[in-house]
Amino acid sequence: MTLQDVKFGIYEKALPETASWPEKLDLAKRLDFSFVEMSIDESDRRLARLEWTRDERKAFMNCVFDSGISVPSICLSGHRRFPLGSHNPDIRARARKILHDAINFSAEVGIRTIQLAGYDVYYEAGDDDTWRWFIDGLNEGVQTAAKEHVMLSMEIMDTHRMSSIVRFMNLKRMIMNPWFTVYPDLGNLTAWGNDVVQELELGKNLITAIHLKDTLAVTKTFPGQFRDVPFGDGCVDFVAAFRALKRLHFTGPFLMEMWSGKGNDPVKEIEEARKWIIARMKEGAYINE
């Protein structure tokens, strides 16, 4: 397999924050990425995308089509602010609406995968009730997603509750639906001290896509660092991961997760990170020279 055979995407937040969608897609194309993953985070500005009018949605679809770069997935981190498991019933209702709106939005504009955050709650203390409400809301969302042919895929997170594919599989047993899968983040998996190769083997039949990100490990005296760690400065053994993925015949997409959009030279940061990742893919024999 060569690099041309790999679907290799870039996270929207790695791109200049003030750029328009045509500008973001053009830059992604010039940097040789296959796709861009859209961010719908907890900010009012990005949550408002779910309320785009029909004309706004058509304009987005047209610019995607004209660019030749796809937007096949959403990182839906808006549930940090509005979690499915909140003690506040109004927030739970808003969280369910966000999920249903995201599914309907995706179905209409051609997005196929919504990456979910594995938080029952984020800014409040969790308990048995928050976890139960989270599962109830998630189960309802998965049923809606199945009707709309949209995949809901759970990210392995920066919090302990969803810190491994093992933990995802425990959740999967409660939501036995083919439209509910896992979206591993190699950085998060590694930072929690998991055996990444074993984790990938466990989830091999349910992995929708893979996030590429470096991290610093959680220890007894350090909470870990789950973002803004330059590739190569963290704890992730990318070579071993790519070697395992080759052996497991994984051919799904990879998403390079960065937050360089506010940096002084985001394009240079992305270029250097892309070259570094490709070198590790070659070293792990995932792709040929």
ABEGO torsion letter per residue (X at the ends): XBAAABBBBBBAAABBAABBAAAAAAAAAAAGBABBBBBBBABAAAAAAAABBAAAAAAAAAAAAAAGBBBABBBBAAAAABBAABABAAAAAAAAAAAAAAAAAAAAAGBABBBBBABABAABBBBAAAAAAAAAAAAAAAAAAAAAGBBBBBBBBABAABABAAAAAAAAAABBBAABBBBBBAAAAAAAGBBAAAAAAAAAAABABBBBBBBBBBBAABAEBABGBBBGABABBAAAAAAAAAAAGBABBBBBBBBAAABABAAAAAAAAAAAAAAAAAAAGABBX
